[in-house]
Amino acid sequence: AERDLFREVPNIADCHQLGIHFHLWIYPLAILARFFPFPTLLLAVQTAALGLAAALLYYMAIQWTRNRMLAWLVLLSFLINIFLHGLNLNEFHFDAFFPLLIFLAAYFFSANRLLGLAGLLLTLLAIIALKESGALVVFGFGCLMFVEHALRRKVSILSLCVIFLGPLALYLITERFIPPLSYAGHYIFGGIYGCSLGASAGEIVKNSILNPSLLWSA
């Protein structure tokens, strides 16, 4: 029988939090909440993350452009982003940490030193641990690294590893990690967005290759 991916979600007790989204960051936040059990804690943490992202963006813009006015314009474009304000004020969401982590990855990549390499790898792992969609962010960042090195006529094994890491992490998370913890027994969000292509990253890729006609009906 075909699985009903749109049926009503049962009581939250029937599903582990990590069976809904891959939010490993929920554990350090839970520890923090144990010591600071205040309702405004999540808002404060999320606002601090966006504030640090803005500060880091301005710093990098100064370093890269050597133009303070241009750096201010870059910062302003970030601060007036309506999506970020809505994300911060509407609810707590792990997506609010993406800007800070992406800017950190860019900073460590530009450092081009051993410490920068270690920081880059740790940041990429933090992006993957933030949410399953972070694997796609890592894949995109690897592509940017590859282009950057190609423009310098360099062969970058690191960028190829990062490109490979993204899809691998997405497959493992949505195929091997989430399903055992999900009330539906599979990655339900992949099913909703993939529709007839499948219920997870692995199924979508497999069905796209074996039955490409589904691409037109998804």
Buried (B, 14 or more C-beta within 10 A) or exposed (E): EEEEBEEEEEEEEEBEEBBBBBBBBBEEBEEEBEEEEEEEBBBEBBBEBBEBBBEBBBBBBBEEEEEEEEBEEBBEEBBEEEEBEEBBEEEEBBBBBBBBBBBBBBBBBEBEEEEBBEBBBEBBBBBBBBBBBBBBBBBBBBBBBBEBBEEEEEEBEBBBBBBEBBBBBBBBBBBEBBBEBBBBEBBBBBBEEBBBBBBBBBBBBEBBEEEEEBEEEE
